[in-house]
Amino acid sequence: MTRDDWFFPRGALADGPWESVIKDIDGWRHTGLRVADLAEGDVLELDDEGVERIVIPLTGPATVEFTPPGEETRRQELIGRPSVFAGATDVLYLGAGTSFTLSGTGRVAVAEAPDAEPRPWRYVPRDEVPVELRGRGRNSRQVHNFGTPAALDASRFMVVEVITPSMNWSGFPPHKHDEDLPGVEASLEEIYYFESEVSASWPVAPEGAADPFGLMRVYSTDQDRPIHLMQEVRTGDVVLVPHGYHGPTVATPGSDLYMLNVMAGPSGKREWLLREDPEHRWVVDGFANEEIDGRLPMGR
């Protein structure tokens, strides 16, 4: 089945205590995501469903009690952070076959991939998260690579965070990963979960008057799979990219933009191979002599 709209505003995917649950959506099957706000005394439970997961504190601390296959129940405290714009956080990877409960006082995300093979659980402290500064000039952004093949022994998914400072671009030139071409391109679904806030590099906004947001574009690579999206995005919004070129994602003046990306595909291979839109590839050459944005890294 083909969907016409792959944008889901905050709350549109609510399910019980979860603000958003990406699961059982027509035309979507290789990745998932859950987002919730936790208050004192809240306990969320997730059973083993043949799904691998990464627990990511967005704000505040969290506590995970989990039972790995063949092991006794364990408890892991996640320190978290005051804001997604405060840099990387510690995370917890749980392989398929693991049930767990989640509590805390803050906002938390759980990235998922179904049909996963069991892998050992792993706690990743904040200071072990690889932080990459990608691009130059206004094309500069910050990437937290805690869920890439180089950093984590997962089964199917790749998970990263991206912070784009006010007035900067991310994902430019537009690129795609919707075909399996060995050594060239890998077919991957991709989830974009967003948060936005008034930039610390901008003058203080009048109380109650600010509306921090970003912009994201997705468009077709062929006539047989039409897709078109040019969307304002704010905290809690989700964009799903089943196919097509995507980018840029833009942090508007006065707004910093955060993205949590979850990728996996039908092959099960953890390869981030992409092709850039040749009509826009030349633009990158214009940044060649520029420095990385001096506001990065954020949260240092």
Order of alpha helices (4+ residues) and beta strands (2+ residues): beta-beta-beta-beta-beta-beta-beta-beta-beta-beta-beta-beta-beta-beta-beta-beta-beta-beta-beta-beta-beta-beta-beta
